[in-house]
């Protein structure tokens, strides 16, 4: 069964041992997933950039996907992050996610390499040819390269490339992608919590969310209100959540959200180097914002 990738998908943090960040906290991961399921989320994303996938071994990556799939147990779609700037590595991670039961994969555009157009087409096509739904991920701030609308529209013709997580911050570009893929089975999903409501208004289908790690219910309510045509409620929730959206980016993601998860007494642990933990001043500021939602 092909799952529908619409709604609020938390890009979950990967919990590490509080005393040893080289060790996964798999019990904590299970507890976090159970709590998120209880809050009405529509899908879940393990091993994205918020999950610190760049510092995880292949074995760790597979274990996190395996545990997430097992804990979700088919209730909602699992969209596993499997991107890399090495196509061979992305293929290995994608094959593993498929074998572990993920419903689809989230594939960041290759970073650092800056491939040309032909290389990007071949990269995504090879991954999609593994016969698992692919959501592309465009985040120029991390990759150094933008996936241009005409390229996205071309790739959307592949039957297994079913969407894009758009984090360019360029609403004109996002509008062009939505307009150019209206005749395709293709969803545009926000990659920026703050942009979720504007993207929904253009015809987007949801968000892969950082904020939903700590406020999943409000995020889901905002999406559901919009889909029901209740724009006033959706707008009110957007403004209510805006201070949190800002606070979760007072430092490099996922440093603040991991601290927010810890402040909420859920499993998080420290970030892994080369990231470092949130300083005392920013931690206090973040805690003050979180109190607004208690």
C-alpha positions in Angstrom: 0.0 0.0 0.0 1.3 3.4 -1.0 1.0 5.8 2.0 -0.1 9.4 1.7 2.5 11.9 2.8 0.3 14.8 4.0 -0.1 16.6 7.3 2.4 17.2 10.1 5.5 15.0 10.1 7.9 15.7 13.0 11.5 15.4 12.0 12.4 13.7 15.2 15.5 14.2 17.3 17.7 11.1 17.8 18.1 10.5 21.6 21.7 9.8 22.7 22.8 8.6 26.2 23.0 11.6 28.5 26.5 10.5 29.7 27.8 9.2 26.4 26.6 10.7 23.1 28.3 7.9 21.2 25.4 5.6 22.3 21.8 5.6 21.1 19.0 5.8 23.6 16.6 3.4 21.9 14.3 3.1 24.9 14.0 6.9 24.9 13.4 6.9 21.1 10.5 4.5 21.6 9.0 6.6 24.4 9.3 9.7 22.2 7.6 8.0 19.3 4.8 6.7 21.5 4.1 10.2 22.8 4.1 11.8 19.4 1.6 9.2 18.2 -0.7 10.1 21.1 -0.7 13.7 20.0 -2.3 13.2 16.6 0.7 13.6 14.2 0.2 12.4 10.6 3.6 10.9 9.9 7.1 10.8 11.3 10.6 11.3 9.9 13.6 9.6 11.6 17.2 10.2 10.5 16.7 13.7 9.0 19.0 16.5 9.6 17.1 17.2 12.9 18.0 13.7 13.8 21.7 14.3 13.4 22.0 11.8 10.6 25.2 13.4 9.4 27.0 12.1 12.5 25.4 8.6 12.6 26.9 5.4 11.3 25.0 3.3 8.9 24.4 0.8 11.6 22.9 3.5 13.9 20.9 4.9 11.0 19.3 1.5 10.3 18.6 0.9 14.0 16.8 4.2 14.4 14.7 3.5 11.3 14.0 -0.1 12.5 12.9 1.0 16.0 10.7 3.8 14.6 9.0 1.5 12.2 8.4 -1.1 14.9 7.0 1.4 17.4 4.8 3.1 14.8 3.5 -0.3 13.7 1.7 0.9 10.6 -0.4 3.6 12.4 1.1 6.5 10.3 3.7 6.7 7.5 7.4 6.5 8.3 9.5 8.7 6.0 13.1 7.8 6.6 15.9 10.2 5.8 18.3 8.5 3.5 20.1 11.4 1.7 23.8 11.8 1.1 26.2 13.7 -1.2 27.4 10.2 -2.3 24.8 8.6 -4.5 26.1 5.1 -3.7 25.7 5.8 0.0 22.2 7.2 -0.5 21.3 4.0 -2.4 22.5 1.8 0.4 20.6 3.8 3.0 17.5 3.8 0.9 17.6 0.0 0.3 18.0 -0.5 4.0 15.1 1.8 4.8 12.9 -0.1 2.3 13.9 -3.4 3.7 13.1 -2.2 7.3 9.6 -1.3 6.3 9.8 2.5 5.8 6.9 3.8 3.8 9.1 6.3 1.9 12.4 8.2 2.0 13.4 11.8 2.4 16.4 12.6 0.2 18.3 15.8 0.7 19.9 17.2 -2.5 23.7 16.4 -2.6 25.6 18.9 -0.4 29.1 20.2 -1.0 29.5 18.5 -4.4 27.2 21.0 -6.2 26.3 18.6 -9.0 25.2 19.9 -12.4 21.6 19.4 -13.6 22.3 16.1 -15.3 23.9 14.8 -12.1 20.9 15.8 -10.0 18.5 14.1 -12.4 20.6 10.9 -12.3 21.0 11.0 -8.5 17.3 11.2 -7.8 16.3 8.9 -10.6 18.6 6.1 -9.4 17.1 6.4 -5.9 13.5 6.5 -7.1 14.2 3.5 -9.3 14.5 1.4 -6.1 10.7 1.5 -6.1 10.1 3.3 -2.9 8.3 6.7 -2.7 10.9 9.6 -2.6 10.4 13.0 -1.2 13.1 15.3 -2.4 14.5 17.8 0.1 15.6 21.3 -1.0 17.4 23.3 1.7 19.9 25.6 0.0 21.1 27.0 3.3 22.7 23.6 4.1 23.5 22.2 0.7 24.8 25.4 -1.0 22.6 24.7 -4.1 19.0 25.3 -5.0 16.7 22.8 -6.7 15.2 25.0 -9.4 11.5 24.7 -10.1 11.9 23.5 -13.6 14.2 20.7 -12.4 11.7 19.7 -9.7 8.8 19.7 -12.2 10.8 17.5 -14.5 11.7 15.0 -11.7 8.0 15.0 -10.5 7.2 13.0 -13.7 8.9 9.9 -12.2 6.2 7.8 -10.6 8.1 7.2 -7.4 9.2 10.9 -6.8 6.0 11.9 -5.0 6.9 15.2 -3.4 9.4 17.8 -2.2 10.2 19.2 1.2 10.8 22.8 0.4 13.0 24.9 2.7 14.3 27.5 0.3 12.2 30.2 1.9 11.3 31.5 -1.5 7.5 31.6 -1.7 7.6 32.5 -5.4 9.6 29.4 -6.2 7.3 27.3 -4.1 4.3 28.7 -5.9 5.9 27.8 -9.3 6.5 24.2 -8.2 3.0 23.8 -7.0 1.6 25.3 -10.1 3.8 23.2 -12.3 3.0 19.9 -10.6 -0.8 20.2 -10.3 -1.4 17.5 -12.8 1.1 15.1 -11.1 0.7 12.9 -8.1 3.1 15.1 -6.3 3.0 17.0 -2.9 4.8 20.1 -1.9 5.6 20.0 1.9 6.9 22.8 3.9 10.4 22.4 5.4 10.1 25.5 7.5 7.5 25.7 10.3 7.0 29.4 9.9 6.2 28.9 6.2 3.7 26.1 6.7 0.5 28.2 6.6 1.5 30.2 3.5 2.5 27.0 1.7 -0.8 25.4 2.6 -2.6 28.4 1.2 -0.9 27.9 -2.1 -1.8 24.2 -2.3 0.9 22.6 -0.2 0.0 19.5 1.8 1.8 19.7 5.1 5.1 20.2 6.9 8.1 18.2 8.0 8.4 20.0 11.3 11.0 20.8 13.9 8.5 22.4 16.3 6.3 19.2 16.3 8.9 17.5 18.4 7.6 19.6 21.3 4.2 21.0 20.1 2.8 18.2 17.9 -0.8 18.7 18.9 -1.0 22.4 18.1 0.9 21.8 14.8 -1.6 19.1 13.8 -4.5 21.3 14.9 -3.3 24.1 12.7 -3.0 21.8 9.6 -6.4 20.2 10.3 -8.1 23.5 10.8 -6.8 24.8 7.4 -7.8 21.6 5.6 -11.4 22.0 7.0 -11.5 25.6 5.7 -11.2 27.2 9.1 -8.6 29.7 8.2 -9.2 31.9 11.3 -8.3 29.0 13.6 -5.3 28.0 11.5 -4.1 31.6 11.4 -4.5 32.0 15.2 -2.5 28.8 15.8 0.2 30.0 13.4 0.6 33.2 15.4 0.4 31.3 18.7 3.2 29.1 17.6 5.4 31.7 16.0 7.5 32.5 19.1 8.3 28.8 19.3 9.3 28.7 15.6 11.7 31.5 16.2 13.1 30.1 19.5 13.9 26.8 17.9 16.4 28.5 15.6 18.3 30.7 18.1 21.2 28.3 17.3 21.9 25.7 14.6 19.2 23.1 14.3 18.9 20.7 16.1 20.7 22.2 19.0 17.7 24.2 20.4 15.1 21.6 19.7 17.1 18.9 21.4 17.3 21.1 24.4 13.6 21.8 24.2 12.8 18.1 24.1 15.0 17.7 27.2 13.3 20.6 29.0 10.0 18.8 28.3 11.4 15.8 30.2 11.6 13.6 27.1 14.6 11.7 25.8 17.2 13.8 24.0 20.7 13.7 25.4 23.4 15.9 24.1 24.1 16.8 20.5 27.2 15.2 18.8 30.2 17.1 17.8 30.9 19.2 15.7 27.7 20.7 17.2 27.8 21.8 20.8 25.0 22.1 23.3 23.0 25.3 23.9 24.6 27.8 26.2 23.0 28.9 29.5 21.6 32.2 28.2 19.9 30.7 25.2 18.6 27.8 27.3 16.9 30.2 29.7 15.4 32.1 26.8 14.1 28.9 25.2 12.7 27.7 28.5 10.8 31.0 28.9 9.2 30.5 25.5 8.3 26.9 26.2 6.4 28.0 29.3 3.9 29.8 27.1 2.6 26.5 25.9 2.3 24.7 29.2 
